[in-house]
Amino acid sequence: MKLTILDVDTGIDDALAIAYAVNSPELNILGITTGFGNVSADEATRNTFQVLQLLGRSDIPVIKGADQPFRRETTRHRAYEVHGKDGLGNIGLPDPAAIVPDTHASDYIISMVKKYPNEVTLVTVGTQTNMALAIERDPSIITMVKEVIIMGGAVTVPGNVTSYAEANFYADAEAADYVLRSGLPITLVGLDITMQTLLKRESLEDWRCRGIEIGTAFANMCSFYMDFYEKNNPHLGGCALHDPLAVAVAIEPSFIKTKTMQVHVSTDEHTLGQSIGKATGHGIEVGLEVDKDVFTSHFLNRVLSCEKEQL
């Protein structure tokens, strides 16, 4: 099993990613770190606890991290219109009975990487702020991380917040650029491939028909998410599985095909968050193709399952 840390800003697709990861026997989830993005860091932490409680996995540590950007004082508004006022589709999950540790997410990342050198996979599906802070505080971890899988960027396609920028990179462009240039072994899972992976409404009806709490909760959550997608991308007929695809790459890298590129992220106000890639013989791995049908089937078989099925 891969020793894995998830770094999230728990909105709806983060919740799906958490469930997918928890139900995948290939991954041993050491902990989940949280930060601002879709919602505030406090809200992301609460939402993560709520999702784990729903999944029956309150044993997994949740560690709060950055509540503001790496270099800036402000960032974009929260994505409440996408994910709901509570970040989880306004479905009213019970308050979690949990205590947030005093440790900062970046310090937790450093401690786990040093405890398990060359064994830890980091799957980061929010801003890169916690990762940037960890590298800045202890650059030695760069050579000790097994791999980093980032959901972020749009190297060959338009953005989803502006015509240039994907949401996670736009929310903290300086952190994203810092991490991509750090020398970490990175696989970038951006809009180039995530927009090809869709959850359809018929899947939600199947979840509701199972007669289990988690099925109803996730169906209601995703229904809210799909309503937003229908207003902005009515041709899709569903919602993109952004964050779950990053988890999928940790489970089975062959779900995607990548190209080695040097990528930097614009911090200029006019093109803030734009990810600019150049094909080279060195750099990071950028996902450009995805076996969408195989991935989607795998995701649907795992996300609500209490039984850990093998590939």
Rosetta silent file (secondary structure, phi, psi, omega in degrees, C-alpha in Angstrom):
SEQUENCE: MKLTILDVDTGIDDALAIAYAVNSPELNILGITTGFGNVSADEATRNTFQVLQLLGRSDIPVIKGADQPFRRETTRHRAYEVHGKDGLGNIGLPDPAAIVPDTHASDYIISMVKKYPNEVTLVTVGTQTNMALAIERDPSIITMVKEVIIMGGAVTVPGNVTSYAEANFYADAEAADYVLRSGLPITLVGLDITMQTLLKRESLEDWRCRGIEIGTAFANMCSFYMDFYEKNNPHLGGCALHDPLAVAVAIEPSFIKTKTMQVHVSTDEHTLGQSIGKATGHGIEVGLEVDKDVFTSHFLNRVLSCEKEQL
SCORE:     score description
SCORE:     0.000 S_00000001
   1 L     0.000  142.165  176.686    0.000    0.000    0.000 S_00000001
   2 E   -80.034  128.815  171.761    1.130    3.531   -0.762 S_00000001
   3 E   -73.493  120.313 -167.902    1.557    5.731    2.278 S_00000001
   4 E  -131.325  138.694  168.783   -0.557    8.708    1.256 S_00000001
   5 E  -115.796  128.529  172.592   -1.407   12.191    2.477 S_00000001
   6 E   -96.752  134.579  175.621   -4.379   13.973    0.901 S_00000001
   7 E  -117.160  118.776 -165.961   -4.302   17.765    0.884 S_00000001
   8 E  -133.276  162.075  167.458   -7.791   19.177    0.340 S_00000001
   9 L  -127.478   68.826 -154.687  -10.041   22.247    0.451 S_00000001
  10 L   -54.457  102.279  163.148  -13.066   20.087    0.974 S_00000001
  11 L  -110.149 -155.122 -170.711  -15.866   20.915   -1.348 S_00000001
  12 H   -71.974  -46.273 -178.990  -17.929   18.340   -3.217 S_00000001
  13 H   -72.516  -25.129  171.621  -15.328   16.825   -5.535 S_00000001
  14 H   -64.178  -41.930  179.164  -12.856   16.717   -2.632 S_00000001
  15 H   -60.312  -41.935  176.608  -15.455   14.710   -0.701 S_00000001
  16 H   -63.122  -40.240  179.945  -15.717   12.271   -3.604 S_00000001
  17 H   -64.901  -40.064  178.789  -11.927   12.033   -3.738 S_00000001
  18 H   -63.031  -47.130  179.737  -11.734   11.292   -0.007 S_00000001
  19 H   -61.478  -43.252  179.075  -14.333    8.528   -0.287 S_00000001
  20 H   -60.478  -45.534 -178.825  -12.579    7.053   -3.317 S_00000001
  21 H   -66.212  -44.856 -178.228   -9.212    7.066   -1.540 S_00000001
  22 H   -62.102  -33.364 -177.890  -10.565    5.621    1.705 S_00000001
  23 L   -92.825   14.841  179.627  -12.212    2.767   -0.207 S_00000001
  24 L  -113.412  114.766 -174.767   -9.091    1.903   -2.203 S_00000001
  25 L   -68.054  -13.628  178.213   -6.865   -0.779   -0.655 S_00000001
  26 L   -70.910  -17.844 -174.230   -3.850    0.415   -2.640 S_00000001
  27 E  -113.268  132.759  171.317   -3.684    3.526   -0.428 S_00000001
  28 E  -107.474  104.613 -174.493   -2.873    3.794    3.256 S_00000001
  29 E   -79.262  106.039  178.995   -4.154    7.250    4.212 S_00000001
  30 E   -68.757  -40.400 -178.393   -1.763    8.611    6.833 S_00000001
  31 E  -175.784  167.810  178.110   -3.728   11.821    7.229 S_00000001
  32 E  -124.212  121.282  178.472   -5.678   14.534    5.474 S_00000001
  33 E   -99.923  149.449 -173.318   -4.423   18.114    5.500 S_00000001
  34 E  -127.142  159.264  176.818   -6.744   21.027    4.818 S_00000001
  35 L  -163.259  179.554 -179.488   -6.567   24.595    3.588 S_00000001
  36 L   -74.331  163.156  177.487   -8.519   27.439    2.021 S_00000001
  37 L   158.044  -98.195  174.502   -9.847   27.365   -1.529 S_00000001
  38 L   -57.796  -36.718 -178.940  -13.383   26.202   -2.222 S_00000001
  39 L  -139.845 -178.083  175.425  -14.129   27.265    1.353 S_00000001
  40 L   -72.528  166.410  178.849  -12.140   28.643    4.279 S_00000001
  41 H   -62.674  -38.647  177.646   -9.573   26.479    6.051 S_00000001
  42 H   -63.160  -43.895  179.803  -11.900   26.139    9.053 S_00000001
  43 H   -67.519  -39.527  178.123  -14.777   25.060    6.821 S_00000001
  44 H   -62.640  -37.538  179.160  -12.579   22.648    4.871 S_00000001
  45 H   -67.042  -47.802  176.903  -11.474   21.071    8.142 S_00000001
  46 H   -58.679  -46.138 -177.913  -15.049   20.712    9.399 S_00000001
  47 H   -63.142  -37.641  179.016  -16.191   19.302    6.061 S_00000001
  48 H   -64.815  -44.604  175.241  -13.374   16.773    6.017 S_00000001
  49 H   -59.067  -42.158 -179.000  -14.315   15.556    9.487 S_00000001
  50 H   -63.573  -42.628  179.901  -17.959   15.318    8.386 S_00000001
  51 H   -65.442  -43.809  178.764  -17.108   13.262    5.305 S_00000001
  52 H   -64.064  -37.615  177.139  -14.886   10.893    7.289 S_00000001
  53 H   -62.595  -42.442  177.660  -17.634   10.532    9.902 S_00000001
  54 H   -62.225  -36.199 -178.864  -20.080    9.637    7.107 S_00000001
  55 H   -82.045   -6.321 -176.196  -17.592    7.079    5.790 S_00000001
  56 L    72.607   28.406 -177.781  -17.046    5.565    9.227 S_00000001
  57 L  -127.383   47.607  178.300  -13.369    6.575    9.149 S_00000001
  58 L   -69.683   -3.513  177.353  -13.049    9.128   11.907 S_00000001
  59 L   -75.804  -16.402 -178.115   -9.782    7.395   12.824 S_00000001
  60 L   -78.171  126.220 -178.927   -7.958    9.193    9.994 S_00000001
  61 L   -64.054  142.082  174.114   -6.155   12.317   11.288 S_00000001
  62 E  -122.343  125.024 -174.039   -7.258   15.695    9.911 S_00000001
  63 E  -124.509  119.828 -177.718   -4.755   18.544   10.201 S_00000001
  64 E   -73.957  142.704  179.599   -5.669   22.150    9.457 S_00000001
  65 L  -127.062 -136.879 -169.049   -3.325   24.225    7.323 S_00000001
  66 L   -63.909  135.099  174.493   -3.156   27.515    5.451 S_00000001
  67 L  -113.606    7.891  174.322   -6.029   29.970    5.648 S_00000001
  68 L  -151.569  163.442 -174.829   -4.408   32.561    3.400 S_00000001
  69 L   -65.711  165.850 -176.826   -2.138   32.497    0.328 S_00000001
  70 L   -61.719  -45.329 -176.101    1.593   31.839    0.318 S_00000001
  71 L  -122.556  -17.804 -176.083    2.681   35.383   -0.623 S_00000001
  72 L  -103.233  161.063  176.656   -0.500   37.462   -0.900 S_00000001
  73 L   -86.749  -24.917 -177.245   -2.872   38.820    1.708 S_00000001
  74 L  -131.335  164.280  176.836   -5.973   38.109   -0.338 S_00000001
  75 L  -144.730 -171.503 -179.299   -7.182   35.623   -2.891 S_00000001
  76 L   -67.025  163.403  176.396  -10.307   34.963   -4.970 S_00000001
  77 L   -63.913  157.517  177.935  -13.714   34.641   -3.360 S_00000001
  78 L   -68.129  159.321 -174.976  -14.716   31.210   -2.100 S_00000001
  79 L   -94.556   49.515 -178.414  -16.585   28.893   -4.453 S_00000001
  80 H   -65.856  -30.034  179.412  -19.820   28.762   -2.464 S_00000001
  81 H   -68.452  -22.239  179.253  -21.881   29.115   -5.640 S_00000001
  82 H   -88.623  -41.581 -169.851  -20.267   25.883   -6.877 S_00000001
  83 H  -112.490   -3.957 -178.592  -20.235   23.848   -3.670 S_00000001
  84 L    97.275  163.510 -177.919  -22.944   25.432   -1.502 S_00000001
  85 L   -62.500  -28.101  178.668  -22.852   27.705    1.537 S_00000001
  86 L   -98.985   -2.678 -179.855  -21.399   24.875    3.613 S_00000001
  87 L    86.962   -8.869 -178.099  -19.141   23.588    0.834 S_00000001
  88 L  -128.016   39.228  173.913  -20.973   20.250    0.671 S_00000001
  89 L    73.276   16.177  177.531  -24.119   21.087   -1.261 S_00000001
  90 L    57.685   37.562 -175.684  -26.057   22.355    1.790 S_00000001
  91 L   -91.218   -4.089  172.612  -27.102   18.810    2.711 S_00000001
  92 L    71.872   47.047  175.944  -26.817   19.374    6.472 S_00000001
  93 L   -65.387  148.550  179.529  -24.350   16.723    7.612 S_00000001
  94 L   -61.278  147.453  175.265  -24.088   16.370   11.413 S_00000001
  95 L   -60.354  140.128 -178.302  -21.438   18.396   13.196 S_00000001
  96 L   -78.927  146.197  173.636  -18.337   16.266   13.732 S_00000001
  97 L   -97.310   80.145 -173.926  -17.235   15.156   17.171 S_00000001
  98 L  -146.808  155.687  178.496  -13.557   15.807   16.565 S_00000001
  99 L  -116.402  130.460  179.735  -10.664   17.873   17.846 S_00000001
 100 L   -81.649  125.051  177.753   -8.296   19.643   15.455 S_00000001
 101 L   -62.024  156.531  178.507   -4.632   19.026   16.377 S_00000001
 102 L   -72.686  -21.112 -178.255   -2.415   22.041   17.093 S_00000001
 103 L   -61.853  138.446  174.071    0.038   20.931   14.388 S_00000001
 104 L   -81.777  147.193 -177.481    0.002   22.948   11.157 S_00000001
 105 H   -53.532  -41.330 -178.600   -0.546   20.953    7.967 S_00000001
 106 H   -64.129  -37.982  177.398    2.851   21.926    6.556 S_00000001
 107 H   -69.219  -35.013  177.006    4.620   20.671    9.686 S_00000001
 108 H   -64.220  -43.840  177.788    2.627   17.449    9.513 S_00000001
 109 H   -58.255  -47.422  179.434    3.728   16.935    5.900 S_00000001
 110 H   -59.011  -46.007 -176.165    7.361   17.485    6.889 S_00000001
 111 H   -64.887  -39.445 -179.305    7.113   15.085    9.834 S_00000001
 112 H   -71.910  -39.358  178.777    5.520   12.283    7.802 S_00000001
 113 H   -64.007  -38.368  179.287    7.964   12.620    4.912 S_00000001
 114 H   -75.334  -30.828  177.934   10.888   12.421    7.354 S_00000001
 115 H   -70.679  -36.083 -178.385    9.330    9.528    9.231 S_00000001
 116 L  -125.333   68.946 -175.997    8.822    7.586    5.986 S_00000001
 117 L   -59.773  134.761  178.043   11.555    8.824    3.610 S_00000001
 118 L    63.165   20.371  179.950   10.928    8.057   -0.078 S_00000001
 119 L  -121.487  -15.669 -170.920    7.643    6.338    0.773 S_00000001
 120 E   -92.998  126.884  170.957    5.047    9.127    0.998 S_00000001
 121 E   -98.913  128.150  176.877    2.745   10.022   -1.893 S_00000001
 122 E  -106.695  125.036  176.014    1.116   13.432   -1.605 S_00000001
 123 E  -112.351  107.819 -173.964   -2.156   13.985   -3.467 S_00000001
 124 E  -109.495  117.948 -173.333   -2.896   17.703   -3.410 S_00000001
 125 L  -122.994   16.710  173.298   -6.298   18.733   -4.752 S_00000001
 126 L  -124.105 -143.956  172.511   -6.651   22.285   -3.429 S_00000001
 127 L   -68.376  163.403  178.421   -4.238   25.193   -3.420 S_00000001
 128 L   -93.129   17.790 -172.303   -0.541   24.372   -3.191 S_00000001
 129 H   -64.273  -46.957  179.729   -0.115   26.569   -0.115 S_00000001
 130 H   -61.830  -40.512  179.532    0.509   23.840    2.459 S_00000001
 131 H   -65.924  -42.644  179.086    3.003   22.156    0.146 S_00000001
 132 H   -62.836  -43.143  178.929    4.805   25.442   -0.557 S_00000001
 133 H   -63.391  -39.401  179.088    5.049   26.231    3.153 S_00000001
 134 H   -63.239  -44.813  179.820    6.426   22.757    3.871 S_00000001
 135 H   -64.602  -42.784 -179.328    9.148   23.119    1.219 S_00000001
 136 H   -63.360  -39.370 -178.132   10.037   26.616    2.400 S_00000001
 137 H   -73.978  -32.803 -179.188   10.307   25.488    6.024 S_00000001
 138 L  -148.985   85.410 -178.061   12.348   22.377    5.211 S_00000001
 139 H   -61.186  -16.746 -178.407   13.730   22.114    1.648 S_00000001
 140 H   -63.163  -21.546 -177.756   15.342   18.770    2.498 S_00000001
 141 H   -70.107  -16.829 -177.574   11.987   17.040    1.994 S_00000001
 142 H   -55.776  -39.983 -178.919   12.198   17.679   -1.763 S_00000001
 143 H   -89.743    1.786 -176.255   14.470   14.655   -2.189 S_00000001
 144 L  -110.850   -6.764  179.598   12.546   12.576    0.359 S_00000001
 145 L   -85.768  134.458  178.633    9.048   12.638   -1.164 S_00000001
 146 L   -67.450  -50.322  179.588    8.099    9.628   -3.266 S_00000001
 147 E  -165.734  155.038  174.067    5.719   11.554   -5.542 S_00000001
 148 E  -126.329  125.260  177.954    3.315   14.480   -5.618 S_00000001
 149 E  -111.907  116.998 -172.808    0.112   14.274   -7.644 S_00000001
 150 E  -110.564  125.635  167.041   -1.444   17.691   -8.132 S_00000001
 151 E   -90.074  106.916 -179.164   -4.969   18.462   -9.307 S_00000001
 152 L   178.131  158.396  173.377   -4.414   21.866  -10.810 S_00000001
 153 L    87.427  167.455  177.013   -3.651   23.865  -13.899 S_00000001
 154 L  -153.605   87.214 -170.818   -4.760   23.941  -17.489 S_00000001
 155 L   -78.425  -38.556 -174.388   -1.683   23.660  -19.696 S_00000001
 156 L  -117.995    2.656 -178.483   -3.296   22.991  -23.080 S_00000001
 157 L  -132.668  166.363  177.630   -6.911   24.064  -22.477 S_00000001
 158 L   -66.325  163.649  177.695   -8.696   27.194  -21.154 S_00000001
 159 L   -80.035  179.970  178.552   -9.166   27.784  -17.447 S_00000001
 160 L  -119.829   -1.825  173.302  -12.366   27.484  -15.441 S_00000001
 161 L  -107.890  -44.650  168.880  -12.112   30.650  -13.324 S_00000001
 162 L  -127.335  177.636  177.223  -10.769   32.914  -16.045 S_00000001
 163 L   -65.607  -17.087 -178.315   -9.940   32.166  -19.657 S_00000001
 164 L   -98.754  -36.649 -159.412   -6.388   31.580  -18.444 S_00000001
 165 E  -119.563  140.017  168.639   -6.596   29.944  -15.042 S_00000001
 166 L   -81.260  151.709 -169.645   -7.804   26.824  -13.267 S_00000001
 167 H   -58.694  -47.151 -176.400   -9.316   27.455   -9.818 S_00000001
 168 H   -64.359  -40.198  179.915   -6.654   25.903   -7.568 S_00000001
 169 H   -73.735  -35.080  178.372   -3.775   27.689   -9.283 S_00000001
 170 H   -65.479  -37.979 -176.898   -5.692   30.967   -9.452 S_00000001
 171 H   -63.887  -30.533  175.372   -6.425   30.846   -5.719 S_00000001
 172 L  -153.031   79.298 -175.663   -2.695   30.845   -4.915 S_00000001
 173 H   -64.310  -38.497 -179.100   -0.596   31.302   -8.039 S_00000001
 174 H   -63.846  -40.978  179.057    2.621   32.000   -6.147 S_00000001
 175 H   -65.473  -43.535 -179.717    2.359   28.745   -4.194 S_00000001
 176 H   -61.044  -45.950 -179.632    1.605   26.759   -7.350 S_00000001
 177 H   -63.848  -41.155 -179.739    4.574   28.253   -9.203 S_00000001
 178 H   -61.271  -44.209 -178.681    6.873   27.682   -6.217 S_00000001
 179 H   -69.291  -44.215 -178.235    5.904   24.022   -5.942 S_00000001
 180 H   -64.331  -28.277 -179.805    6.118   23.294   -9.670 S_00000001
 181 L   -90.846   -0.516 -168.817    9.616   24.788   -9.801 S_00000001
 182 L   -73.583  -22.828 -173.086   10.795   23.027   -6.609 S_00000001
 183 L    96.264    1.560  174.858   12.227   19.864   -8.149 S_00000001
 184 L   -64.669  150.186  175.652    9.646   17.598   -6.519 S_00000001
 185 L   -77.137   96.388 -169.025    8.615   14.514   -8.538 S_00000001
 186 E  -111.455  138.535  164.765    5.261   15.876   -9.717 S_00000001
 187 E  -114.684  124.183 -177.470    2.453   14.555  -11.887 S_00000001
 188 E   -98.029  121.560  178.987    0.043   17.303  -12.899 S_00000001
 189 E  -112.329   91.982 -173.283   -3.601   16.303  -13.281 S_00000001
 190 L  -109.150 -169.358  179.594   -5.232   19.407  -14.710 S_00000001
 191 H   -61.664  -19.604  176.475   -8.259   20.478  -16.696 S_00000001
 192 H   -51.636  -33.873 -179.335   -6.486   19.039  -19.738 S_00000001
 193 H  -122.479  -27.481 -175.922   -7.836   15.650  -18.645 S_00000001
 194 H   -67.890  -29.980  179.876  -10.230   16.165  -15.719 S_00000001
 195 L   -71.554   -8.056  176.248  -12.838   17.853  -17.915 S_00000001
 196 L   -89.642   -8.918 -175.121  -13.040   14.621  -19.903 S_00000001
 197 L  -106.579  119.035 -171.630  -14.142   12.621  -16.844 S_00000001
 198 E  -124.286  139.584  167.402  -17.821   12.938  -16.015 S_00000001
 199 E   -99.507  124.784 -175.886  -20.197   11.810  -13.316 S_00000001
 200 E   -97.164  158.243 -178.655  -23.688   11.540  -14.819 S_00000001
 201 H   -62.671  -31.150 -179.399  -27.045   12.106  -13.111 S_00000001
 202 H   -62.614  -27.963  176.594  -28.079    8.493  -13.634 S_00000001
 203 H   -66.403  -33.664  179.775  -25.296    7.477  -11.240 S_00000001
 204 H   -66.529  -38.343  177.812  -26.906    9.617   -8.552 S_00000001
 205 H   -64.897  -37.406  176.218  -30.191    7.756   -8.940 S_00000001
 206 H   -63.113  -41.426  179.069  -28.318    4.487   -8.537 S_00000001
 207 H   -62.407  -43.600 -179.711  -26.730    5.798   -5.335 S_00000001
 208 H   -63.485  -36.744 -176.732  -30.117    6.822   -3.929 S_00000001
 209 H   -71.203  -11.627 -179.460  -31.610    3.426   -4.750 S_00000001
 210 L   -73.372  -17.823  176.316  -29.031    1.646   -2.621 S_00000001
 211 L    70.263   28.597  177.683  -30.894    2.684    0.506 S_00000001
 212 L  -121.488  149.761 -175.064  -27.773    3.633    2.464 S_00000001
 213 H   -56.417  -45.214 -176.297  -27.023    6.934    4.172 S_00000001
 214 H   -64.726  -36.530  179.020  -23.801    7.562    2.290 S_00000001
 215 H   -63.435  -45.428  178.999  -25.482    6.958   -1.083 S_00000001
 216 H   -65.132  -43.090 -178.790  -28.219    9.487   -0.376 S_00000001
 217 H   -61.952  -47.396 -178.832  -25.775   12.029    1.042 S_00000001
 218 H   -69.987  -34.399  177.042  -23.408   11.879   -1.916 S_00000001
 219 H   -63.544  -45.045  179.270  -26.283   11.908   -4.418 S_00000001
 220 H   -65.941  -40.574  178.457  -27.752   15.058   -2.854 S_00000001
 221 H   -59.758  -50.285 -175.760  -24.328   16.659   -2.650 S_00000001
 222 H   -72.183  -25.968  175.716  -23.518   15.962   -6.292 S_00000001
 223 H   -61.959  -41.463  176.396  -26.955   17.056   -7.454 S_00000001
 224 H   -61.533  -45.593 -179.632  -26.132   20.561   -6.189 S_00000001
 225 H   -60.805  -42.874 -179.198  -22.773   20.420   -7.973 S_00000001
 226 H   -68.052  -32.731  177.070  -24.404   19.285  -11.223 S_00000001
 227 H   -60.316  -39.694  176.637  -26.926   22.124  -11.074 S_00000001
 228 H   -65.101  -44.074 -179.828  -24.004   24.554  -11.202 S_00000001
 229 H   -61.326  -37.641 -178.323  -22.449   22.677  -14.102 S_00000001
 230 H   -64.779  -31.829  178.178  -25.703   22.776  -16.050 S_00000001
 231 H   -70.927  -33.382 -172.310  -25.763   26.574  -15.853 S_00000001
 232 H  -107.661  -27.110 -179.923  -22.213   26.934  -17.125 S_00000001
 233 L  -137.893   61.927 -173.292  -21.529   23.756  -19.127 S_00000001
 234 L   -62.275  -20.216 -178.779  -24.963   22.423  -20.147 S_00000001
 235 L   -73.751  -16.957 -174.532  -23.452   20.300  -22.911 S_00000001
 236 L   -74.378  -36.893 -179.443  -21.581   18.090  -20.412 S_00000001
 237 L    73.246   24.854 -179.747  -24.614   16.357  -18.919 S_00000001
 238 E   173.699 -157.148  178.212  -22.916   15.912  -15.560 S_00000001
 239 E  -128.855  149.615 -179.251  -19.995   17.164  -13.483 S_00000001
 240 E   -74.784  146.760  179.775  -16.273   16.687  -13.887 S_00000001
 241 L   -99.860   64.057 -175.518  -14.401   14.356  -11.526 S_00000001
 242 H   -57.086  -66.933 -173.604  -11.457   16.692  -10.978 S_00000001
 243 H   -67.978  -38.995  176.185  -10.139   15.612   -7.583 S_00000001
 244 H   -58.761  -31.284 -179.811  -11.030   11.913   -7.859 S_00000001
 245 H   -66.594  -34.769  176.326   -8.866   11.643  -10.990 S_00000001
 246 H   -63.670  -41.080  175.650   -5.817   12.764   -8.990 S_00000001
 247 H   -62.526  -41.024 -179.819   -6.556    9.992   -6.475 S_00000001
 248 H   -58.800  -38.250 -179.919   -6.946    7.551   -9.369 S_00000001
 249 H   -66.865  -32.753  174.333   -3.441    8.347  -10.596 S_00000001
 250 H   -67.363  -36.470 -179.834   -2.089    7.463   -7.151 S_00000001
 251 H   -72.827  -48.833 -174.693   -3.968    4.151   -7.319 S_00000001
 252 L  -146.521   96.167 -176.872   -3.145    3.280  -10.926 S_00000001
 253 H   -57.963  -24.538 -176.622   -0.850    5.615  -12.927 S_00000001
 254 H   -71.234   -5.835  174.452   -1.778    3.914  -16.206 S_00000001
 255 H   -61.578  -24.141 -179.089   -5.200    5.619  -16.135 S_00000001
 256 E  -128.163  162.926  170.855   -3.472    8.589  -17.764 S_00000001
 257 E  -117.440  139.417 -173.991   -0.690    9.319  -20.246 S_00000001
 258 E  -122.693  165.762  173.806    1.727   12.134  -19.534 S_00000001
 259 E  -131.385  138.417  179.796    4.307   14.281  -21.237 S_00000001
 260 E   -76.251  125.745 -177.269    7.411   15.689  -19.570 S_00000001
 261 E  -144.564  154.452  165.129    7.229   19.475  -19.495 S_00000001
 262 E   -91.665  126.690 -177.447    8.557   22.489  -17.698 S_00000001
 263 E  -126.981  131.680  169.874    5.560   24.319  -16.280 S_00000001
 264 E  -126.398  161.289 -175.050    5.391   27.646  -14.544 S_00000001
 265 E  -116.058  128.507 -177.688    2.393   29.550  -13.219 S_00000001
 266 L   -69.269  133.939  173.591    1.822   33.208  -14.013 S_00000001
 267 L  -110.179    9.521  176.148    1.698   35.594  -11.069 S_00000001
 268 L   -74.583  139.108 -175.031    0.963   38.589  -13.320 S_00000001
 269 H   -59.290  -33.212 -176.018   -2.379   40.213  -12.519 S_00000001
 270 H   -75.637  -26.964 -178.167   -3.603   40.009  -16.125 S_00000001
 271 H  -127.978   30.629 -173.604   -2.923   36.272  -16.483 S_00000001
 272 L   -52.995  127.744  176.380   -2.945   35.235  -12.829 S_00000001
 273 L    87.010   -3.361  179.382   -2.867   31.459  -12.366 S_00000001
 274 E   -66.600  131.459  176.907   -2.163   30.596  -15.999 S_00000001
 275 E   -98.812  120.590 -173.039   -0.105   27.413  -16.283 S_00000001
 276 E  -114.213  118.217 -174.927    2.395   27.691  -19.116 S_00000001
 277 E  -114.255  147.455  176.721    4.105   24.514  -20.291 S_00000001
 278 E  -134.364  125.044 -179.574    7.051   23.799  -22.537 S_00000001
 279 E   -66.502  128.012 -179.509    7.927   20.289  -23.676 S_00000001
 280 L  -144.951  176.233  176.129   11.407   19.335  -22.486 S_00000001
 281 L   -86.069   -1.861  178.602   13.399   16.291  -21.542 S_00000001
 282 L  -146.328  164.875 -178.176   13.095   17.166  -17.879 S_00000001
 283 L   132.965 -134.791  179.816   10.571   18.774  -15.561 S_00000001
 284 E  -116.637  165.340  178.102    7.251   17.406  -14.347 S_00000001
 285 E   -93.130  122.850 -178.023    4.816   14.906  -15.835 S_00000001
 286 E  -109.144  121.555  178.759    1.713   16.587  -17.285 S_00000001
 287 E   -69.018  123.747 -178.860   -1.386   14.479  -17.876 S_00000001
 288 E  -123.242  -15.240  176.976   -2.603   14.941  -21.455 S_00000001
 289 E  -137.972  146.769  178.836   -4.663   11.789  -22.088 S_00000001
 290 E  -138.542  138.900  173.011   -7.012    9.816  -19.840 S_00000001
 291 L   -83.223   81.142 -167.627   -8.732    6.451  -20.217 S_00000001
 292 H   -63.617  -37.854 -177.494  -11.955    8.057  -19.089 S_00000001
 293 H   -69.134  -43.598  179.084  -14.237    5.030  -19.346 S_00000001
 294 H   -64.969  -44.613  178.644  -11.943    2.722  -17.376 S_00000001
 295 H   -61.348  -49.976 -176.231  -11.330    5.386  -14.741 S_00000001
 296 H   -60.391  -40.721  177.443  -15.000    6.308  -14.354 S_00000001
 297 H   -62.575  -43.895  179.019  -15.996    2.658  -13.982 S_00000001
 298 H   -61.999  -45.354  178.701  -13.281    2.131  -11.373 S_00000001
 299 H   -59.174  -48.524 -177.550  -14.357    5.237   -9.464 S_00000001
 300 H   -64.656  -31.610  178.261  -18.026    4.228   -9.437 S_00000001
 301 H   -73.847  -21.242 -174.365  -17.162    0.743   -8.191 S_00000001
 302 H  -103.920  -35.865 -161.054  -15.137    2.135   -5.313 S_00000001
 303 L   -60.715  -35.006  179.725  -16.572    5.430   -4.134 S_00000001
 304 L  -107.890    6.450 -172.999  -19.458    4.084   -2.032 S_00000001
 305 L   -81.745  136.408  171.887  -18.055    0.638   -1.405 S_00000001
 306 L   -91.829  -14.197  178.582  -17.323   -0.638    2.058 S_00000001
 307 L   -97.634  129.011 -176.989  -15.612   -3.639    0.539 S_00000001
 308 L   -83.207  102.142 -178.582  -12.090   -3.048   -0.725 S_00000001
 309 L   -92.032  145.953  176.480  -12.004   -4.490   -4.223 S_00000001
 310 L   -84.726  160.308  175.842   -8.797   -5.039   -6.136 S_00000001
 311 L   -62.004    0.000    0.000   -8.205   -3.726   -9.643 S_00000001
